[in-house]
Amino acid sequence: MYRILIVEDDAVIAKAMRGYLESWGHEAACVEDFRSVLQEFAAYGPQLVLLDISLPFYNGYHWCSEIRKISKVPVIFISSASDNMNIVMAVNMGGDDFLAKPFDLDVLGAKVQAILRRAYDFAGEGSLLEHNGLIFDRERGTVSCGDAQAELTKNEIGILQALFEKKGRTVRRDRLMEKLWQSDSFIDDNTLTVNVARLRKKLEEVGAHDMIKTKKGIGYALD
């Protein structure tokens, strides 16, 4: 089973695609806020995107370009504008395939299955996590907010992943030290403090301020 995000503003078409994909055992979701497609993409963590070109506010080319800044997830463009220029533009913007409207759902299913076979050896969890506009790519080891992006060290990735896993709850210092160094006995306690401080600085550099809260004497939490 794969997670598939449908970016289509025609509710009838979107509902039909969602129902068809779910009948094949996939999990599918339709974007609800066309101003925040990237945020919904990051929050859902899909393994395939079905993307219309003509959308409210920003077109599909814009959103494909934004997705490509943070992910290599396959994108299938879907549009009634199926002339050569639009097909070439879709590919140049990072699309993996193009399906012209109107289309038969069985053709959609065949394209989806072909793309998924090429892209994945097995169904895995998405690498993207999102919180209050911050996008954390575990696979690439990056954080981004808007157009700003920063690379993380191995320890910073471990800390941030642990905080995401317990989002809104406090992660104890000893648990973090065990996760990072498989021990809390022979590591200077200040080492963790330094790593958290560096992570905070990188988050602030991309515009995510005051996201990690210190619970004095206990640990840290993602706010």
ABEGO torsion letter per residue (X at the ends): XBBBBBBBABAAAAAAAAAAAAAAGBBBBBBABAAAAAAAAAAAGBABBBBBABBBGBBAAAAAAAAAAABABBBBBBBABABAAAAAAAAAAGBABBBBOBBBAAAAAAAAAAAAAAABABBBBBABBBBGGBBBBAAAGBBBBEABBBBBBAAAAAAAAAAAAABGBBBBAAAAAAAAAGBAAABBAAAAAAAAAAAAAAAAAAGBBGABBBBBGAEBBBX
